[in-house]
Amino acid sequence: MLSKKEQKEVEELSNSSNIIGKGTILEGNLETFGNIRIEGKVVGNIKTKSKAAFGHSSQVEGSVLAQNAEVAGHITGTVEISELLVLKPTAVIEGDIITNKIIVESGAVFNGSCKMGVKTREIQIGTTEEQTPLLKAQS
């Protein structure tokens, strides 16, 4: 059980926000406790214990692991969401989707398999574990 001080630190980290702006290119893995908004390009995996928002100009080449996500851009890789995934009309996902719930708006595109209603693994931040999709782990 967490002490009150540790609990406060985790709450503060979860309330933080991060933005990768349009025109920015990030090469490498990205991990955060807080929300993240991507408008630029990320070449690497993204992991957050909160919400990930991908704007219409975003491009991601790697896996995404988050509690919630809203996608309006382009993702090439596995998308694993523990709660709700929203695909906006401009969304393009090339890869497998693993989520509890999904909303697909008219015009959104995804090419790959979709597995819903599965119990996802706990999102670990700061660990060296490989980001292995749950879909492959349960085969």
Secondary structure, DSSP 8 states (H G I E B T S, - for coil): ---HHHHHHHHHHHT-EEEE-TT-EEES-EEESSEEEE-SEEES-EEESSEEEE-TT-EEES-EEESEEEE-SEEES-EEEEEEEEE-TT-EEES-EEEEEEEE-TT-EEES-EEES-------SS-------HHHHT-
